[in-house]
Amino acid sequence: MQFIIPPLILNKMKPKKNKFILNKTYGYYEVSPKPTDKELIDYYEGKYYQDENGSYNHYYELNELNYFKNKIAQKDFVVDKILESNNKSTLLDIGCGEGFALDYYHKKGLSVLGLDFSDFGLNRNNPHLKPYLLQGNIFKKIQKLVLDKKKFDVLWMGNLLEHVIDPEDLIQQCLKLISDEGVLVIEVPNDFSEFQLKLLEEEKIISKYWEAYPDHISYFSYQSLQNLMESNGWKTQKIISDFPVEWYLANPNSNYNKNKNVGKSAHESRMFIENFLHDNQSIKLDDITNFYESMAKIGQGRQLIGFFTKE
């Protein structure tokens, strides 16, 4: 899915040399120079995610909705194993987007709250959850929740950490919002991986497609995500990946980087396989998550999903 970026905002935020450098403290890549707080807030509070031509689809087919639900259920399975029971009652979704995780946990009976700059995605896909959305500057909303001493059993952060100027500060704020036995779930793209760089070296891809300024400011790996979290008061319980869709790039017939026309079929194949694995009653969720944990350790999978508790 493509983001529609207001040209004026994009031009103002474009780095002079568009460099991506290694953060020597934690080992993840980050853009240099970074945008200012004001530039980023203007970007997200402007037209980003707001209009019908933006990131969110007009309509999802049933197989895609099932895919979303199944991926959330896989993560929830890991959360329950960490908690060793179903003893969770509150969830905060930081950057809740279209609200699929909110809907999943709301249906499970949890008290849910979502934060997002825009209500467009939620209104389109899960409008019944509008009463549970705090819309506006996410970081100011977090500060208010901290001041109000709110605590949550599950903190859910799907594809947000890579967008923020100071990931370290955000996860430190999360420490103040998590209940003593709570779980923080963080999902980020698996970028600047050895596999991606090998594809580039062998000229199987024509661009560093993972470089996505100004949307993505930081680029994490298995080890750098773990380094960041464990240096800031969190204990790693598990890190898994998801379907290795980038494997399609090694095959010229399915290379969606060189041929955009095959991108949809690659995504449909991913959904078919994921839904088959999850919906097949003979396959245990434990085996699926253990498989993806092994994949994460060897650097494979388009996304990384980390599960963390207070140290």
Kinemage of the C-alpha trace (Angstrom):
@kinemage 1
@onewidth
@group {chain A} dominant
@subgroup {mainchain}
@vectorlist {calphas} color= white
{ca met a 1} P 0.000 0.000 0.000
{ca gln a 2} L 1.255 3.437 -0.898
{ca phe a 3} L 1.392 6.540 1.260
{ca ile a 4} L 0.249 9.801 -0.280
{ca ile a 5} L 2.678 12.438 0.984
{ca pro a 6} L 1.845 16.125 0.665
{ca pro a 7} L 4.577 17.424 -1.732
{ca leu a 8} L 5.176 20.623 0.251
{ca ile a 9} L 5.734 18.709 3.493
{ca leu a 10} L 7.925 16.110 1.776
{ca asn a 11} L 10.138 18.762 0.192
{ca lys a 12} L 10.625 20.507 3.522
{ca met a 13} L 11.612 17.237 5.212
{ca lys a 14} L 13.891 15.802 2.535
{ca pro a 15} L 17.411 15.283 3.998
{ca lys a 16} L 20.224 17.057 2.207
{ca lys a 17} L 22.116 13.824 1.535
{ca asn a 18} L 19.523 11.260 2.595
{ca lys a 19} L 22.062 9.295 4.655
{ca phe a 20} L 21.258 6.238 6.738
{ca ile a 21} L 23.817 5.673 9.470
{ca leu a 22} L 24.382 3.043 12.123
{ca asn a 23} L 23.346 3.896 15.668
{ca lys a 24} L 26.514 2.764 17.451
{ca thr a 25} L 24.806 2.393 20.824
{ca tyr a 26} L 22.161 -0.135 19.798
{ca gly a 27} L 23.077 -1.228 16.263
{ca tyr a 28} L 20.068 -0.078 14.281
{ca tyr a 29} L 20.159 2.240 11.273
{ca glu a 30} L 18.659 5.722 11.415
{ca val a 31} L 18.271 8.602 9.021
{ca ser a 32} L 20.665 11.537 9.275
{ca pro a 33} L 19.812 14.295 9.724
{ca lys a 34} L 16.540 13.517 11.472
{ca pro a 35} L 13.493 15.747 10.964
{ca thr a 36} L 12.602 18.162 13.728
{ca asp a 37} L 9.709 17.466 16.081
{ca lys a 38} L 7.670 20.178 14.388
{ca glu a 39} L 8.295 18.814 10.891
{ca leu a 40} L 7.228 15.352 11.943
{ca ile a 41} L 4.122 16.525 13.798
{ca asp a 42} L 3.122 18.681 10.822
{ca tyr a 43} L 3.596 15.657 8.594
{ca tyr a 44} L 1.420 13.319 10.650
{ca glu a 45} L -1.205 15.893 11.544
{ca gly a 46} L -1.425 17.098 7.921
{ca lys a 47} L -2.830 14.960 5.157
{ca tyr a 48} L -1.056 11.773 6.167
{ca tyr a 49} L -3.622 8.936 6.486
{ca gln a 50} L -6.405 11.467 5.967
{ca asp a 51} L -7.771 11.089 2.475
{ca glu a 52} L -9.187 8.242 0.457
{ca asn a 53} L -6.065 7.998 -1.706
{ca gly a 54} L -3.794 7.361 1.262
{ca ser a 55} L -2.498 4.283 2.982
{ca tyr a 56} L -5.769 2.633 3.938
{ca asn a 57} L -7.682 0.406 1.559
{ca his a 58} L -11.245 1.213 0.603
{ca tyr a 59} L -12.305 -2.379 1.122
{ca tyr a 60} L -10.744 -5.625 2.317
{ca glu a 61} L -11.702 -9.051 0.996
{ca leu a 62} L -12.692 -11.704 3.527
{ca asn a 63} L -9.400 -13.583 3.119
{ca glu a 64} L -7.459 -10.420 3.986
{ca leu a 65} L -9.626 -9.711 7.044
{ca asn a 66} L -9.030 -13.303 8.101
{ca tyr a 67} L -5.295 -12.778 7.592
{ca phe a 68} L -5.326 -9.686 9.844
{ca lys a 69} L -7.252 -11.568 12.526
{ca asn a 70} L -5.001 -14.619 12.338
{ca lys a 71} L -1.811 -12.565 12.664
{ca ile a 72} L -3.212 -10.792 15.732
{ca ala a 73} L -4.272 -14.147 17.205
{ca gln a 74} L -0.729 -15.489 16.770
{ca lys a 75} L 0.647 -12.563 18.757
{ca asp a 76} L -2.077 -12.884 21.364
{ca phe a 77} L -1.146 -16.537 21.786
{ca val a 78} L 2.399 -15.500 22.704
{ca val a 79} L 1.086 -12.828 25.088
{ca asp a 80} L -1.050 -15.431 26.887
{ca lys a 81} L 1.908 -17.802 27.206
{ca ile a 82} L 3.998 -15.040 28.765
{ca leu a 83} L 1.229 -14.139 31.195
{ca glu a 84} L 0.724 -17.861 31.903
{ca ser a 85} L -3.021 -17.246 32.002
{ca asn a 86} L -5.737 -15.200 30.354
{ca asn a 87} L -5.398 -12.672 33.160
{ca lys a 88} L -5.375 -9.483 31.126
{ca ser a 89} L -8.089 -6.873 31.216
{ca thr a 90} L -6.740 -3.657 29.649
{ca leu a 91} L -5.039 -2.846 26.346
{ca leu a 92} L -3.524 0.338 24.940
{ca asp a 93} L -2.903 0.319 21.181
{ca ile a 94} L -0.352 3.049 20.434
{ca gly a 95} L -0.900 3.975 16.788
{ca cys a 96} L -4.065 1.915 16.387
{ca gly a 97} L -4.614 2.778 12.703
{ca glu a 98} L -7.577 0.910 11.273
{ca gly a 99} L -8.404 -0.652 14.631
{ca phe a 100} L -8.126 -4.358 13.877
{ca ala a 101} L -6.198 -5.126 17.070
{ca leu a 102} L -8.604 -2.942 19.065
{ca asp a 103} L -11.533 -4.876 17.590
{ca tyr a 104} L -9.919 -8.248 18.331
{ca tyr a 105} L -9.334 -7.454 21.989
{ca his a 106} L -12.627 -5.604 22.418
{ca lys a 107} L -14.412 -8.767 21.288
{ca lys a 108} L -12.380 -10.720 23.848
{ca gly a 109} L -13.806 -8.482 26.568
{ca leu a 110} L -10.805 -6.310 27.335
{ca ser a 111} L -11.086 -2.635 28.145
{ca val a 112} L -9.379 -1.076 25.119
{ca leu a 113} L -7.994 2.341 24.267
{ca gly a 114} L -6.380 3.432 20.999
{ca leu a 115} L -4.138 6.369 20.153
{ca asp a 116} L -3.718 7.751 16.648
{ca phe a 117} L -3.129 11.000 14.804
{ca ser a 118} L -6.136 10.327 12.571
{ca asp a 119} L -9.537 8.676 12.875
{ca phe a 120} L -9.836 8.014 9.143
{ca gly a 121} L -8.729 4.357 9.193
{ca leu a 122} L -10.785 3.501 12.256
{ca asn a 123} L -13.908 5.181 10.891
{ca arg a 124} L -13.598 3.270 7.630
{ca asn a 125} L -12.981 -0.192 9.081
{ca asn a 126} L -14.111 -0.297 12.721
{ca pro a 127} L -16.331 2.740 13.349
{ca his a 128} L -17.973 1.081 16.376
{ca leu a 129} L -14.660 1.594 18.226
{ca lys a 130} L -14.605 5.383 17.814
{ca pro a 131} L -15.521 5.893 21.526
{ca tyr a 132} L -12.269 4.100 22.433
{ca leu a 133} L -10.000 6.337 20.334
{ca leu a 134} L -7.939 9.260 21.604
{ca gln a 135} L -7.183 11.188 18.428
{ca gly a 136} L -4.362 13.703 18.117
{ca asn a 137} L -0.672 13.944 18.888
{ca ile a 138} L 0.182 10.445 20.087
{ca phe a 139} L 3.127 11.556 22.184
{ca lys a 140} L 1.136 14.214 24.030
{ca lys a 141} L -1.591 11.643 24.669
{ca ile a 142} L 1.006 9.274 26.132
{ca gln a 143} L 2.335 12.017 28.415
{ca lys a 144} L -1.220 12.682 29.635
{ca leu a 145} L -1.808 8.990 30.346
{ca val a 146} L 1.459 8.862 32.297
{ca leu a 147} L 0.477 11.933 34.325
{ca asp a 148} L -2.897 10.309 35.039
{ca lys a 149} L -1.020 7.187 36.226
{ca lys a 150} L -2.856 4.894 33.832
{ca lys a 151} L -1.659 1.292 33.605
{ca phe a 152} L -2.322 -1.354 30.962
{ca asp a 153} L -1.836 -5.113 30.907
{ca val a 154} L -1.011 -5.114 27.196
{ca leu a 155} L 0.730 -2.331 25.298
{ca trp a 156} L 0.383 -2.868 21.557
{ca met a 157} L 2.667 -0.949 19.191
{ca gly a 158} L 2.342 -2.105 15.602
{ca asn a 159} L 4.659 -0.388 13.116
{ca leu a 160} L 5.171 2.791 15.086
{ca leu a 161} L 8.662 2.620 16.614
{ca glu a 162} L 10.357 3.029 13.234
{ca his a 163} L 8.453 6.310 12.691
{ca val a 164} L 9.500 8.229 15.814
{ca ile a 165} L 12.470 10.556 16.227
{ca asp a 166} L 13.499 9.146 19.604
{ca pro a 167} L 12.624 5.423 19.962
{ca glu a 168} L 14.482 5.272 23.287
{ca asp a 169} L 12.278 7.921 24.859
{ca leu a 170} L 9.089 6.227 23.655
{ca ile a 171} L 9.907 2.850 25.164
{ca gln a 172} L 10.927 4.542 28.408
{ca gln a 173} L 7.497 6.184 28.503
{ca cys a 174} L 5.949 2.769 27.944
{ca leu a 175} L 7.595 1.523 31.138
{ca lys a 176} L 5.416 4.008 33.008
{ca leu a 177} L 2.238 2.721 31.353
{ca ile a 178} L 2.683 -1.038 31.677
{ca ser a 179} L 1.228 -2.920 34.628
{ca asp a 180} L 3.681 -4.890 36.775
{ca glu a 181} L 2.931 -8.182 35.019
{ca gly a 182} L 2.070 -6.627 31.653
{ca val a 183} L 3.432 -7.327 28.162
{ca leu a 184} L 4.614 -4.856 25.525
{ca val a 185} L 4.205 -6.036 21.932
{ca ile a 186} L 6.299 -4.164 19.346
{ca glu a 187} L 6.194 -4.838 15.611
{ca val a 188} L 8.738 -3.245 13.276
{ca pro a 189} L 9.970 -3.908 9.725
{ca asn a 190} L 13.037 -6.148 9.471
{ca asp a 191} L 15.274 -3.785 7.493
{ca phe a 192} L 18.898 -3.444 6.388
{ca ser a 193} L 19.026 -7.234 6.738
{ca glu a 194} L 21.818 -9.350 5.298
{ca phe a 195} L 19.298 -10.915 2.928
{ca gln a 196} L 18.191 -7.527 1.588
{ca leu a 197} L 21.793 -6.463 1.085
{ca lys a 198} L 22.569 -9.759 -0.681
{ca leu a 199} L 19.638 -9.190 -3.046
{ca leu a 200} L 21.067 -5.759 -3.804
{ca glu a 201} L 24.610 -7.082 -4.291
{ca glu a 202} L 23.387 -9.734 -6.735
{ca glu a 203} L 21.303 -7.097 -8.582
{ca lys a 204} L 18.110 -9.014 -7.941
{ca ile a 205} L 16.548 -5.750 -6.791
{ca ile a 206} L 16.878 -2.303 -8.339
{ca ser a 207} L 16.450 -0.152 -5.233
{ca lys a 208} L 16.830 -0.078 -1.468
{ca tyr a 209} L 13.067 -0.349 -1.174
{ca trp a 210} L 13.221 -0.470 2.621
{ca glu a 211} L 14.531 3.100 2.861
{ca ala a 212} L 11.305 5.008 3.425
{ca tyr a 213} L 12.034 8.537 4.611
{ca pro a 214} L 10.210 10.448 6.032
{ca asp a 215} L 7.937 7.608 7.146
{ca his a 216} L 10.697 5.437 8.578
{ca ile a 217} L 13.409 7.107 10.627
{ca ser a 218} L 14.867 4.019 12.354
{ca tyr a 219} L 15.529 0.554 10.879
{ca phe a 220} L 15.697 -2.424 13.229
{ca ser a 221} L 17.076 -5.941 13.221
{ca tyr a 222} L 16.535 -8.814 15.666
{ca gln a 223} L 19.642 -7.918 17.654
{ca ser a 224} L 19.313 -4.131 17.574
{ca leu a 225} L 15.690 -4.252 18.750
{ca gln a 226} L 16.743 -6.508 21.609
{ca asn a 227} L 19.683 -4.215 22.421
{ca leu a 228} L 17.438 -1.153 22.555
{ca met a 229} L 14.836 -2.768 24.764
{ca glu a 230} L 17.170 -4.495 27.217
{ca ser a 231} L 19.231 -1.324 27.695
{ca asn a 232} L 16.102 0.565 28.708
{ca gly a 233} L 14.499 -1.519 31.425
{ca trp a 234} L 12.793 -4.259 29.407
{ca lys a 235} L 13.269 -8.032 29.409
{ca thr a 236} L 12.968 -9.891 26.106
{ca gln a 237} L 10.505 -12.754 26.333
{ca lys a 238} L 10.372 -13.679 22.652
{ca ile a 239} L 11.019 -12.208 19.214
{ca ile a 240} L 9.328 -13.730 16.191
{ca ser a 241} L 9.118 -12.757 12.533
{ca asp a 242} L 6.412 -13.271 9.953
{ca phe a 243} L 6.159 -14.636 6.424
{ca pro a 244} L 9.410 -14.147 4.427
{ca val a 245} L 7.741 -12.416 1.481
{ca glu a 246} L 11.133 -11.078 0.356
{ca trp a 247} L 12.066 -14.608 -0.714
{ca tyr a 248} L 9.947 -13.912 -3.788
{ca leu a 249} L 12.588 -11.359 -4.829
{ca ala a 250} L 15.113 -14.134 -5.447
{ca asn a 251} L 12.890 -15.469 -8.259
{ca pro a 252} L 12.660 -13.341 -11.432
{ca asn a 253} L 9.103 -14.568 -12.022
{ca ser a 254} L 7.873 -13.270 -8.650
{ca asn a 255} L 10.193 -10.300 -8.180
{ca tyr a 256} L 7.817 -7.511 -7.173
{ca asn a 257} L 10.686 -5.022 -6.851
{ca lys a 258} L 11.472 -5.222 -10.569
{ca asn a 259} L 7.909 -5.955 -11.657
{ca lys a 260} L 5.249 -4.142 -9.632
{ca asn a 261} L 2.534 -6.149 -11.388
{ca val a 262} L 3.379 -9.302 -9.403
{ca gly a 263} L 3.246 -7.564 -6.021
{ca lys a 264} L -0.428 -8.321 -5.483
{ca ser a 265} L 0.020 -12.026 -6.201
{ca ala a 266} L 2.960 -12.176 -3.769
{ca his a 267} L 0.768 -10.670 -1.059
{ca glu a 268} L -2.092 -13.027 -1.905
{ca ser a 269} L 0.260 -16.019 -1.685
{ca arg a 270} L 1.481 -14.814 1.709
{ca met a 271} L -2.085 -14.505 2.971
{ca phe a 272} L -3.042 -17.938 1.619
{ca ile a 273} L -0.107 -19.629 3.365
{ca glu a 274} L -0.558 -17.734 6.637
{ca asn a 275} L -4.296 -18.443 6.744
{ca phe a 276} L -3.712 -22.107 5.936
{ca leu a 277} L -1.199 -22.483 8.753
{ca his a 278} L -3.429 -20.741 11.274
{ca asp a 279} L -6.790 -22.245 10.289
{ca asn a 280} L -5.542 -25.827 9.950
{ca gln a 281} L -6.621 -27.538 13.169
{ca ser a 282} L -3.806 -30.091 12.938
{ca ile a 283} L -1.137 -27.365 13.178
{ca lys a 284} L -0.425 -26.008 16.654
{ca leu a 285} L -0.020 -22.292 17.239
{ca asp a 286} L 2.944 -23.147 19.437
{ca asp a 287} L 4.708 -24.701 16.452
{ca ile a 288} L 3.905 -21.718 14.223
{ca thr a 289} L 5.288 -19.174 16.694
{ca asn a 290} L 8.349 -21.319 17.394
{ca phe a 291} L 8.940 -21.554 13.634
{ca tyr a 292} L 8.780 -17.777 13.316
{ca glu a 293} L 11.040 -17.372 16.330
{ca ser a 294} L 13.683 -19.442 14.538
{ca met a 295} L 13.151 -17.410 11.372
{ca ala a 296} L 13.691 -14.188 13.284
{ca lys a 297} L 16.955 -15.472 14.727
{ca ile a 298} L 18.359 -16.102 11.244
{ca gly a 299} L 17.209 -12.712 9.989
{ca gln a 300} L 14.280 -13.850 7.844
{ca gly a 301} L 10.741 -12.476 7.682
{ca arg a 302} L 9.470 -9.083 6.572
{ca gln a 303} L 8.463 -8.014 10.086
{ca leu a 304} L 9.838 -8.521 13.585
{ca ile a 305} L 7.491 -8.829 16.551
{ca gly a 306} L 9.027 -8.509 20.010
{ca phe a 307} L 7.377 -9.371 23.322
{ca phe a 308} L 8.782 -7.636 26.374
{ca thr a 309} L 8.108 -7.372 30.093
{ca lys a 310} L 9.523 -5.101 32.788
{ca glu a 311} L 13.051 -6.061 33.809
